[in-house]
Amino acid sequence: MDHREQIRDLAHTVGRGLTAYIDVHNRIFDEASTLKSVVKNIFGRGTAMSELLHEAERLQPLWGSIRRQIEEFRMAAMPSLTTHEQHYHHLLVSYANAVSRTVDALIDRQRLLNEGSKTLKGKPMTWEAFQEKSRAYQAAVEGYKAIGKDLNDAAHLVFD
């Protein structure tokens, strides 16, 4: 397998990781961020915050593995990559790191919500703390999307 093909395989791996992240993001926001979910939680029929946190936390090892694969490839192949391959690989690294930071921000947000759902066991969650975690998460989402646009724009370097 040549380097170009290996880079494409890494890009597909990143794409599958992104799909896994988006599935978890959508589930969390479908289950915890709508009027319907609030009503379900009031009547005890909603998804527990601890379950949503666990789903988010399951993404960390996946993204750790993806980042390791990309780094191992870089260490083995970088000297022999063409300029275009190097450029695309650099964007892929940046994108994987950005999605990984987004996963971390989602987990951080969900940890706060999980702790906030247990107000009898600790201090209640403040609206300000929630807003801060939500802003950090949104900034991470915007960051990975911006790099993703650059990555998509450069796809012709290895996919044509």
Summary of the structure (lengths in Angstrom):
residues: 160
radius of gyration: 18.7
end to end distance: 16.4
largest distance: 60.5
contacts: 466
relative contact order: 0.14
helix: 84%
strand: 0%
